[in-house]
């Protein structure tokens, strides 16, 4: 079947040439990015991202050597795609399709102008255009990755704070059951949550149950001791329950004790019974 060749409106400027032949630009672009073409409306609805409009914007930044605008646009796009969890493979296919479409239009522009482009001019233009497209991709992926990393950090911080549940059992007494492995990252979260909650809730006695602690390295134990000192400095009494034999043995051999920072008791159940009885009197 005979396929009619597209006709192009003439212009003296390549950027204006693309704007004047917008329909041809979009048609060529969609033919170069088959997988993305079927997702145009879905991406628009999901992330309010107009791929065709943005492709034209990128093309003009590239052709007009607007480096600052191109970098800012790449970072903006990276955040948008990360925020809406859009597929990176689509973005890569789309930008490569823009690259091929740009070269198609550069060819059509020279063809209409019957330009006799020298080999040196051609390779300079090739390097310039491809460098700008690559610059967009690099800044896009960095921005995308940075945004995702920040999201992961904030989600991890939220999860860690939820894993430090300070439970009030009276107006002055609260319980903090600690469970699982406590590493250097989590001990910092414990420090932040404990000291802030003591100040905010006016806790006078904090019962910290360690029966669910699997293990603590020496540096973490030392950090924990500093937290206990901080609790005392804030006018709150720390009570430790459920210290396991393995942990106590490790502390003895390391020469670390909590006797000046906290009172130690047997089980959480016994300690709660004692404090509830005191509170009822």
N, C-alpha and C positions, 0 to 999 in steps of 0.2 A: 504494500500500500504506500502511495506517494505521501511523503510528509512535507508540508509547507514549511519553508525556512522562515524564522521570525524576522520581522522588519524592525529596524531601529531608527529612532529619531536622532538627528545629528545634533551635536553640541561641541563647543570649543573647549570644554573642560570635562575631565573624566568623572568627577564627582557629580556634576550637573547631568552628565550623560546617563548615570545610573538613576538619578531622580526622574529624569524625563522618560526613562524606559523601565519604570518600576515594575510593571506587570511582567515584562520579560525577565527581569532580575528575579522576581519571586518564583516564576514558573521554572526557571533554570535551577534555582536553589532547591526547590522541592523535588525536582527530578534527580538531584545529586544526593539527597538525603532521604531515601525511601522509608527507612524505619522511623525517622523522626516525623516525616510528613503526616503520618497517620495519627500522631500524638499531639499535633499542633493545638487543637481545641482543648484536649485534656490538660495539657500543661498550662494553657491560658486560664482555665477554670481552677486548677489546683493551686497554682502559684501566682496568678495574675501576671504572667510573663508572656508578652507578645513576641514570639520568636521571630516573626517576619520583620516587625518594626525594629527589633533589636539587631537583627542581621544587617539591615540597611544602615543603622547607626554605627555599627562596628566597621562596616565597609567604608563609610565616609571618614571615620577617624583614621583608618589605615591609609587611605588614599590622600588625605590632607595632612598627614604626618602630625596629627594632634596627639602627641605621646601622653601628656598629662591626663587629658580627657579619656584616652584609651585605658590607661592604668586604673583610673578611678572607676570607670565603667566595668572593668574586669573584676575589681574588688566587690563592687555592688552586685554583680551577677553571681559571684561566688557565694556571697552571703544568702542571696535569694534562693539559689539551688540547694544550699545546705539546709536552710531554714525549712524548706518544704520537702526535703529528702527526695529530690528529683534525681533520676538516673544519670550518673556521670557518663556512661557510654553514649547516651543520646547527645549530651553536650559536646563530646569529642567528635562524634559523627557530624553534628551540625556545624561546628566551627571549621572542620575540614571541608565540608560542603561549601561554606562561605568562601574559603580559600580558593577552591576550584572555580566557583562562580565568578569571583573577582578576576581571575586570570582569563576566563572566557570573555568577560566584558572588556578587559584591557585589549584582548585580541580584536574584538569587534570594533572597538574605538579606533585602533590603529588601521584596521581594514577600511573603515569608512573614510578615514583621513588620508588613506593611501600613504601612510608614513613609512619612510625608509629608516627604521630604527637601527642604529649601529649595534654591533655585538656588545660593546662596552656599556651602552645605555640600557640594553636589554638586561644584562646581568646585574647592573646596579639597581634597576627597578625590581628585578627578581629578589635580590637580597633585601631590599627595603621593605617590600610587601610581606615577604615571608617572615622577616624579623619582627615586624609589627604584629602579625598574627600569632607568632610564637610568644611574643611578649604578653599578648592578651591571655593566651592559654596558661602561661606560667603564673601570672598574677591571679587568674581565676582559681586555679588549683590551690595556690597558697592561701587565698582568702577562704575558700571552701574548707580546707583542712583546718585552718585556725578556728573557724567558727564551730566546726564539729568538735575540735579538741576542747573548746570552752564549754560546749554543751555537755560533753562527757564529764568534765571537771565539776560542773555545777550539779549534775545528776549524782555523781559519786559523793559529793559533799552532802547532798540531801539525804542519800541513803545512809551515809555514815552518821549523820545527826539523828536519823531515825533509829540507828543501832545503839544510841546512847539515851535510852528512855529514863528520864528522871521522873519518878512517880511520887507525888505527894501522898502521905498517909495521915497527915494532920496539918495544922496551920504552920508548924515549925519543923516537922520531920519529913524527909523524903528518902526514897530508896532508888539506888541505881544498880540494877543487875547487869553485870558485864558478862558477855558470852562470846566464845570463840577465840580466835587468834588476835592478839593485839600487837600490831606492828608500829613502826615509827610514825606512819601517816595517821593511823587511827588514834594513837595516844595524843596527838595534837588536837584532833577533833574532840576527844574526851576533855582535854584541858579547856578548850574554848567553851564547850557546852556547859561544863560543870561551873566554871567561874561566872559565866554570864547568868546562868539560872539561879545561882546563890544570890547574886545581886538583885535579879529581877523579882524572885519569889520570896526573898528574905528567909531562906532556909537556915535554920539554926543547927540542925543535925542532919548530916547526909550519911546514910547507911549504904556502903558500897559492897555488894556481894560478888565475890570472886570465884565462887564455886564452879561457874561455867567457863572459866578461863582455861584454855588448853595449855598455853605456855606463854612466857614472856622472856624476851632476851634481856641481858643485863642492862644494856643502854636504855631499854624501855622501862625496866624496873626503876632505874635511876630517875628517869623522867617522871614516872608515876609518883615517886617520893617527892619530887619538886611540886607536883600538883597538890599533894597532901599538905605541903607547907603553905601553898597558896590558899588552900581552903581554910587553914588555920588563921592565916593573915586576914582573911575576910570575916573573921569572927564566927566561923562555923566549925562545929565539931565533926570530924570524920570518924566513922566506925566501919571497920573492915570485918566482913564475915566470909566464911567459906574458903579460907586460905588452904590450898592443897599442899600435900606433903612435898611433892616434887618442886613446887614453886618456893616453899620455905627452905628446902635443902639448897636450892640454887642461891637464894639470898644469903644463907649462912656462909656458904663457901666464898661468896663475893664480898662478904662483910657489909651487907646492906640490911638495915632494919627500918621499921616504920614506927618504933615504939615512942618516939618523940613527936611524931606527926599525927598519929591516929590511935584510937582504941581498937583492940582486936577482940572478936567474940567468935563463938563456935559457928552455929548455923543461922541462916537468915530467919528461919521460922521462930527460933528461940528469941532472937533479938527483936523481931517485930512484936512478939507477944509481950516482951518486957516493956517496949516503948508504948505500945497501945494501952497497957495497964497503967503506966505512968500518966499517960494523957487523959485517962478516964477519971483519975483522982482529982 
